[in-house]
């Protein structure tokens, strides 16, 4: 595990205190209210201390799992899953039609 400066350690500590209770924007508010410099917050969010996923990946996995749980589905996203999607670009929604997909006929319905 990599070492942390005091400010980054504080970001991780605050995350651990509020894990599962707050979304990303609320966590950012907590970090800022604690007086942490923006550059340190950004550095901590990008930190991947154990190779499993950056803090931002952990937060994203927590939020996805909370949403799945609220919908009655099994929690299944790990920080490593989020990291892999972030690094590969995933196969998210597209706003363009695939070339082999025919458009629906135009006209009144």
N, C-alpha and C positions, 0 to 999 in steps of 0.2 A: 504494500500500500504506500502511496506517495505521501509526502508530508505537506502540510497546509500552513499558510500564514494565519495569523490570528483572525483577520477579517473573514477569510474563506472558511476557517473553522467555525466562526460564528454563524455564517450562512448555513452550513451543514447542521449545526446545532439547532438553529431555528426551524429548519426543515424537519428535523427529527421530532421536535416538539409539536409541530402542527401537521405532521404527515397524515393525510387522509381527511383532515378537517377543512382544508382550504384549497382553492384552486390556484392556478399560477398567478393571476393578477392580485389576489389577496395575499399570497406569499410575498410577492414583490413589494406590496404595501408594508408588510411586516419588516422586510429587510431594510427598506428605506426609513421607516419609523425608528428602527434601531440605530440609525445613523451610519449605516454601511455605505461606503462610496460606490457609485454606479459601476466603475471599472472592476471593483472587487466582486460585486454581485455577478456581473457578466462572466468574469473569470471562474467563479465558483460554479455557476450554472453549466459552464462548458467542461468542468473538471470531471474526468473519468478516473477515479482513484484506484479502482480495482479491475478495470477492463470490462466491466459488466455493462456499463452505460453511464453517460454523464448525468449530473444532477438533473438537468432538464429532461433527460430520458426517464429518470425515476419519477419525476413529477407527472410527466405525460402518462406513464404507465399507471400511476395511482389514479389519475383522473379518468382514464379509460376504464379501469377496473371498477371504480365507483359507479360510473354510468352503467356498465354492464350489470353490476349487482342490483342497481335500482330498477333495472328492467327485468330482473328475475333470472338473469343469465349467469353462467359460471364465470368467475374472474379468471382470466388467463393470460393477460399481457405482462411481460416482464420488461425491465429496463433494457435487456439485451435485444428483445423483439423490437422495441422502439428504436434503439440504436441502429439495428439492421435496416429498418424501414427508412430512417433518416439518411443513412449513408448510401442506400441504393436508390433512393427516390421513390420507393414504393410503386404502387400501380393505382394511385388515387384517381379520383373522378376527372374526367376529361370534358372539355367544352367543345371538342370537335368530334365529328362523326367519323368512324373508321371508313377507309376508302371502299371496303367491300360491303358496306351497309347501305341499303337502298333507303332513300328518304320516303316518308309516307306521302301518299298522293295529296296534292293541294286541292283546295276547294271547300265548299260548305260541308259541314258535318251533319 
